[in-house]
C-alpha cells in the first residue's frame, strides 16, 4: 500500500491515532484545572461572572473528556493487534503503569464527573467544588502515569531482562521516576495549560471584538493572558532543562534536532537549513556560530556529537526532527512575546483596546496544540529506531501482520476519526461561537424519556 510495508503502515496508524487522541487529554487537563479555578474564584468572591464562565466551559470540557476516552480506547487495541512484540517484551512494565492510570485516575475522574456536570443543585456549592477539584486532580494523575510509561520507554532503567527476552521490573521506584520523567511531566502539563490558555484567550478575544462590554469575555481573555505571561516563560525554562536532560540520555535525538551531522567543538545554532539524511549533510544552512554549544553545554567551545557518530541504522530522522523542533520552539517564543505584550498593555490599562492583540490571539487559538503535537513528534520520532530506547527495536516490536489488514484498518480509522471527531470538534466550535451571557444555564441531564424510559418502567427492562 503506497509502497509501505506492514511495519511502516502500523507506525503511521499508531502515529495518526495518538496524535488525534493527545489533543483531547491535553484540553481536558487544562480545562479541568481552569474550571476548578473558576469555581474557586466564584466561591471566594461571589462574583457571578466566574460561575457564568464555569458553566460556559463545562460543556466543551465534557465533550473533550468523552472524545479523549473514546480515542484512547483504540490505542489499547493497537498494542495487541499491531504491536504484539512490544506488548510481549515490555508488557510486564508498561502494562502495570497503564493499569495504574485506569485504577487511580480514570475511575476517579469518571466517578466525580457526573457530580461536576449535573450535581451543583443536588450536593451544594462546596461539595460540588470538591468534585471539580477531584476531576482536575484525576486528570493530573492520569498524566503522571502515562508520562511515567512513556518516559521509561525513552530512558529505561530499573529492569532486568528475563531468559525469554522480556523486560521484568526490578525497582518500581526507578521505573516510575526514571531520568527523563521529572522534566517530561511538567513540560507536558504546562503545554496542556498553555494550549487551553490560548483556546480560552482566543474565544474571549473573539467575543470582545464583537462586544467590548461583555464582562465574561473580558474576564476569560484577561485570565488567559495572565496564564500566557506567567507560564510561557516558565515553559521555556523547563524546555531548556528537558533539552539538557535529553542530551545526557539521548544525544542522537539532540543531534537530529539541531541538524548536526558532524561532531564538533563550538557547534553553531542552525536556524534554517535542509537536512539531507541520505548524504548526512545540512544544505542551505543559516546559522549562528557557537550558539548551540553555548545553549547545550554552557561553553563557547563545548563538544557536541554529530549523527555520523552513530551507525546509519541507529540514527533518528533529522529531516523530521529539525523542523518539528523549530516549529515547537518558534511557537513557544511567540507565546512568550504575546504574554509580555499583554502585560505591557495591561500596565497601560489598554488590554482590551488594541485590536491587533485580540486578532493575534484569535489566530493563535490552535498554536498551543500545534506546538504540543510538534513536541510529541520530536519526542517519538527522536526515539527511533527503538520503541524502548536502546533496548527494543521498532522492527522487533511489530506483530506478524499483513499489509492488507493494517492498510484496511488504517483507512477505516482515518474515515471514522474524521467523521466522528470532526463532528465533535465542529460542535465544540458551535458552543464557543455563542457568547457567554449572564446567567449561563447549567448542563442538564437527558430526560428519562429520551432513553425510552418512563417513570413506571424498571431500569432492567423487565415487565
Steps between C-alpha positions, in 0.01 A plus 500: 500500500660823377832313492499453881543169681295385800747650749478848353122481463471395865717795599290739292182361653621538857643845429168613355289366785728628775527848346120527483466360852759719671309817411203402718686403821707817470184710478341300783799553730504874441125551504450294817748719689350816346153396612626434853655848507179660373281325754745580779500868405120501494481351849763741631377822341133433435532658153250339265727549198719213621199270532385603153843414357506171690172396346605631158815283490347199673329381182814512278692324778252214520520449123880502491511260794266259324687516170827445686366180654368366169815585302722348769323164494612441142869515591466230764374265228782601267754379756356153458422498128798688357766501773496151644879486524507815710210384718671166560843642583407822684160395633623408851601864550280711273186295575491569876576869446208531260284301740585736786382788281158338462469401866617826656407764242228394259272352766555809715413737213205295378365457853478874569436626146125452532496701823705770330268517199157470659533509876531863612133522596510159668819498710553871565771741379782388730458129439467575131827696511663198666377281213642745246836499676501120511435482125783749438731304731403178324601646165844579644532149645418365154779712352733371773459133408491547123816712512666251735442221246612709203802638684611149593490409131727802436741443790453139617641413843407279796445179302660167427472292182361151547613188320215547254611857420220670695564813707429418863460763775784509751440839666164670451631822651766524230255397230245767590743777585736424213756764392276687252171482695553789746534746210274335245197511732503877574591573137188314383267641766614856433449439127141394576444814709641723226291327235183568698612853585514593133173322418331687785680824409400471135137439597502801730675717241247401234208606716672818624549605138124466453387642831754692707252519785468121543643460850532121482696522174728767645558289809592184309733695271669666797548170683643337187752780454608469862566132435694575181713770662590286803507141377647541149838625634497217755448253215807639322709433812355152550552424130863607523557270798320220317729553201809468718356181649439365151858583403623293793283195427410518129779696329409369153155659535656836585743474208203446266304786658796734454578373150858408592643222289864562593639495853662831579617742766310829523212374286285771337128542552347419163197724458392376158622241256406186309609179674613233256495171690596297196831682455532597870538872446318830554427703186419871483612551857434830681662487842641696793856387590554330837146564626389135505806412707427786739135396545561126538840489675518852649844527345618703199698205363292220647509168314184364338464168327373479144277237346795342321617374840222240482450228237252602231248242620501651850441864403167679545368702207647849507282612211196459728645598838678813373172658390265367771737630767531843340127537456443408865765743625386776265140476622624495859691825461204655319286414803754667726492812282119513508502458876753779554316731259176437690677590825617829351146581379356398836742737675378776268138393568443429130479120502162495321556806285757377244330300222837379371561300820147361497528385139844347561364299792201387290742381230706319763205294629655171378861611565540314828362177354725529194803552724393204714471275194838616372651422839341156496638435150845612615481269800377190320681527167817584691477166682512305175604243393407375849174462690693450824802723446817300444330176605220402260487594134179607336548234232500235775191648667248457220252212478516249215234683301435538131501817296137458396371469856681798650444708187125438507476583871705816445260624232203411720649688796564809293143505364337435839724745686435777251125446519462444874761731648455755225131517593592527867745781435244682285243475779749642753569790264125564476486519879790746511355725229212564740609792722500447877200664661396588856311210650657228281283189544637195675526186283194284549496119486292346224142434606408139564260484205792586265641155576160331465451476877182599678465554875303172521749297295765304695856580393569131446245493219289238679124519454 
